[in-house]
Amino acid sequence: MDQAKPMTEESVKEILEVAGARVMSRSGRTESYGSPREFSFEVKGVFPNGLLLHIVARQYDYRDPWEATGRVNEVVDVSLLRDGTYSELPKGYDWFQGKDEETGIDEPGLQAIVACVKELNPKLFKLQKLTGDF
């Protein structure tokens, strides 16, 4: 049975940093149960083109001790922000079409989204707005 590769705060940060983004993150849970939050961790990465990805891991999956230690995340939710507001991508991309959030994304999907957003020329937004496509 194939299981998705677990993602951690550190592994998601590394994906964004390797792609050239400035990254910040925070964990949503602490070791004490006195301060639970609704997410496991969140990571934000700002690319040189001005686009920002906000990645949130909302739930932990528990595994047996021989499979992995502690709690792991196999999927994350990814939001795209442009000019400080949530945004879609211009037409023609596999992601963020008609919505500003992708949910349930595994690691290969996250890497594909990062590669797409990293290479996007922000002038495409203006061009599609001028042509009425956006």
CORBELVEN-V150700 format. One line per field, one symbol per residue. psi: psi as a letter, one per 30 degrees, with the letter a starting at -180 (. if undefined). burial: I if it has 16 or more other C-alpha atoms within 10 Angstrom, else O. A space follows every 10 residues. Layout:
BEGIN
psi=???
burial=???
END
This chain:
BEGIN
psi=kkkkkkklee eeeeeeeefg kkkllkkfll fkgfiklfle lkkkkklfgf kkkjkkjelk kklkefelkb klkfllkkkk kkhglkllll kflflhjglg kklhkleeee eeeeeeeefk jffeeeefee fgf.
burial=OOOOOIIIIO OIIOIIIOIO IOIOIOOIOO OOOOOOOOOI IIIIIIIOOI IIIIIIIIII OOOOOOOOOO OIIIIIIIII IIOOOOIIII OOOOIIOOOI IIOOIIIOOI OOIIOOIIOI OOOOIOOOOO OOOO
END
